[in-house]
Amino acid sequence: MLKRAMRVGTTVVLATAATLTLGGPAEAGTGQEICYQAHVQDRGWLPWVCNGAWAGTRGEGKNLEALRVTTNYGEICLRAHRSRYGWDSTEQCAKPGKTVQIGTEGMNVPIEAIEYVERPGGSGGYVFSTAHLRDKGDVPHYRTSTYHTGWNYYARLGTTGEARPMEAVRFNWS
């Protein structure tokens, strides 16, 4: 459920702990698909893209503020690190038929990093990702172990403590 707050005639949607049931494009495909939609500063929601396509803008200086994710295969749980706020306290888990959203819209708060863990479907596989960071360019994810109970092996994308916003991101099941 999305929480709503009003601010001088503008609807601000807080989406750090939101689960949506939007029928994202991953429902219609075949094979392993992961689809995602970027909310970009001054542009709003851009079209859905899937399987390695870039969501957001690259090199335009526009912040990635929120991200919706859906998959037709396995499960992927994500959380965002947002400028001035830090890490979301809980992760959101997308799985077949369930779309999730991380980040915020309408608050001009960029995502700086994303952590995720995947729980593949029957034939295994992992999600690979790349972020486009302001003044740094394309940066691949890296993996580390043991974040907290329930996450044994997670990937991190982006930076923290550098005030370097994400501008675009892409994911792909492998």
C-alpha positions as CSV (number, residue, x, y, z in Angstrom):
1,M,0.0,0.0,0.0
2,L,1.4,3.4,-0.9
3,K,1.4,6.2,1.7
4,R,0.3,9.6,0.4
5,A,1.2,13.0,1.7
6,M,0.2,16.4,0.4
7,R,2.7,19.3,0.0
8,V,1.6,22.6,-1.5
9,G,-0.8,21.2,-4.0
10,T,1.6,18.4,-5.1
11,T,1.0,14.8,-4.3
12,V,4.1,13.2,-2.9
13,V,4.2,9.4,-2.9
14,L,6.4,7.7,-0.3
15,A,7.3,4.3,-1.7
16,T,10.1,2.9,0.4
17,A,7.9,0.1,1.7
18,A,5.4,-0.2,-1.1
19,T,4.2,-3.3,-2.8
20,L,2.3,-2.8,-6.0
21,T,0.3,-5.3,-8.0
22,L,0.8,-3.7,-11.4
23,G,0.8,-6.1,-14.2
24,G,4.4,-5.3,-15.4
25,P,5.7,-6.5,-18.8
26,A,7.4,-9.5,-17.4
27,E,4.1,-11.3,-17.1
28,A,3.7,-11.6,-20.9
29,G,7.1,-12.9,-21.8
30,T,8.6,-16.3,-22.0
31,G,11.9,-17.4,-20.4
32,Q,13.6,-15.6,-17.6
33,E,12.6,-12.0,-17.7
34,I,13.2,-9.1,-15.4
35,C,11.5,-5.8,-16.2
36,Y,11.9,-2.4,-14.5
37,Q,10.6,1.2,-14.8
38,A,12.5,4.3,-13.8
39,H,11.1,7.4,-12.2
40,V,13.5,10.2,-13.3
41,Q,13.9,13.8,-11.9
42,D,11.7,16.3,-13.9
43,R,10.4,13.5,-16.2
44,G,8.4,11.2,-14.0
45,W,7.9,7.5,-14.9
46,L,9.6,6.4,-18.1
47,P,8.4,3.4,-20.1
48,W,9.0,-0.2,-18.9
49,V,12.2,-1.9,-20.2
50,C,13.4,-5.5,-19.7
51,N,16.4,-7.8,-19.8
52,G,19.5,-5.5,-19.9
53,A,17.9,-2.4,-21.4
54,W,18.7,0.9,-19.7
55,A,16.0,2.5,-17.4
56,G,16.6,6.1,-16.7
57,T,18.9,8.6,-18.5
58,R,22.6,8.5,-19.0
59,G,24.8,11.6,-19.0
60,E,21.9,14.1,-18.7
61,G,22.4,14.9,-15.1
62,K,18.9,13.6,-14.2
63,N,18.5,11.6,-10.9
64,L,17.0,8.2,-10.7
65,E,14.4,8.7,-7.9
66,A,12.4,5.5,-7.8
67,L,12.4,2.1,-9.5
68,R,9.7,-0.5,-10.1
69,V,10.7,-4.1,-10.7
70,T,8.9,-7.2,-11.7
71,T,10.0,-10.7,-12.9
72,N,8.4,-13.8,-14.3
73,Y,11.1,-16.0,-12.8
74,G,12.2,-16.6,-9.2
75,E,12.3,-13.7,-6.8
76,I,14.4,-10.6,-6.5
77,C,14.4,-8.5,-3.2
78,L,15.7,-4.9,-3.3
79,R,16.3,-1.9,-1.2
80,A,17.5,1.6,-2.0
81,H,20.1,3.9,-0.5
82,R,18.7,7.4,-0.9
83,S,20.5,10.7,-0.6
84,R,20.1,12.3,2.8
85,Y,18.1,9.2,4.1
86,G,20.4,6.2,3.9
87,W,19.3,2.7,3.4
88,D,15.7,1.7,3.4
89,S,14.9,-0.4,6.5
90,T,13.2,-3.2,4.6
91,E,13.6,-4.8,1.2
92,Q,10.8,-5.2,-1.3
93,C,10.5,-8.6,-3.1
94,A,9.3,-8.9,-6.7
95,K,8.2,-12.3,-7.9
96,P,6.0,-13.6,-10.7
97,G,2.7,-11.5,-10.5
98,K,4.1,-9.0,-8.0
99,T,5.7,-5.7,-8.9
100,V,7.6,-3.7,-6.2
101,Q,8.8,-0.1,-6.0
102,I,11.9,1.3,-4.2
103,G,12.8,5.0,-3.8
104,T,10.5,8.0,-3.8
105,E,8.7,10.1,-6.3
106,G,8.0,13.8,-6.1
107,M,10.5,14.5,-3.4
108,N,13.7,15.1,-5.4
109,V,15.6,12.5,-3.5
110,P,18.0,10.5,-5.7
111,I,18.8,6.8,-5.4
112,E,22.6,6.5,-4.8
113,A,22.8,2.7,-4.4
114,I,20.7,-0.5,-4.6
115,E,21.2,-3.7,-2.8
116,Y,19.5,-6.9,-4.0
117,V,19.4,-10.6,-3.6
118,E,17.9,-13.0,-6.0
119,R,16.3,-16.3,-5.4
120,P,16.3,-18.0,-8.8
121,G,13.5,-20.3,-10.1
122,G,14.0,-23.9,-11.0
123,S,16.9,-23.7,-13.4
124,G,19.0,-21.4,-11.3
125,G,20.7,-18.2,-12.5
126,Y,21.7,-14.8,-11.1
127,V,20.8,-11.2,-11.8
128,F,23.6,-9.1,-13.3
129,S,23.3,-5.3,-13.2
130,T,25.0,-2.1,-14.1
131,A,24.3,1.5,-12.9
132,H,25.2,4.8,-14.6
133,L,26.4,7.2,-11.9
134,R,26.8,10.9,-12.2
135,D,30.4,11.9,-13.0
136,K,31.5,8.3,-12.9
137,G,29.8,6.5,-15.8
138,D,28.8,2.8,-16.0
139,V,29.6,0.8,-12.9
140,P,28.8,-3.0,-12.6
141,H,27.4,-4.5,-9.4
142,Y,29.6,-6.3,-6.9
143,R,28.8,-9.2,-4.6
144,T,29.4,-9.6,-0.9
145,S,28.2,-12.0,1.7
146,T,26.0,-12.0,4.8
147,Y,24.1,-8.7,5.1
148,H,21.5,-9.7,7.6
149,T,19.4,-12.7,8.5
150,G,17.7,-14.0,5.3
151,W,20.3,-12.5,2.9
152,N,23.3,-14.8,2.6
153,Y,24.7,-13.4,-0.7
154,Y,23.6,-10.1,-2.0
155,A,24.7,-7.7,-4.7
156,R,25.3,-3.9,-4.3
157,L,25.1,-1.4,-7.1
158,G,26.2,2.2,-6.9
159,T,27.9,4.1,-4.1
160,T,27.2,5.4,-0.6
161,G,28.8,8.4,1.1
162,E,30.0,10.0,-2.2
163,A,26.9,12.1,-3.0
164,R,26.9,10.5,-6.5
165,P,23.3,9.9,-7.7
166,M,22.3,7.1,-10.0
167,E,21.0,8.2,-13.4
168,A,20.1,4.8,-14.9
169,V,20.2,1.1,-14.2
170,R,19.8,-2.2,-16.0
171,F,19.3,-5.8,-14.9
172,N,19.4,-9.2,-16.6
173,W,18.8,-12.8,-15.4
174,S,21.8,-14.9,-16.4
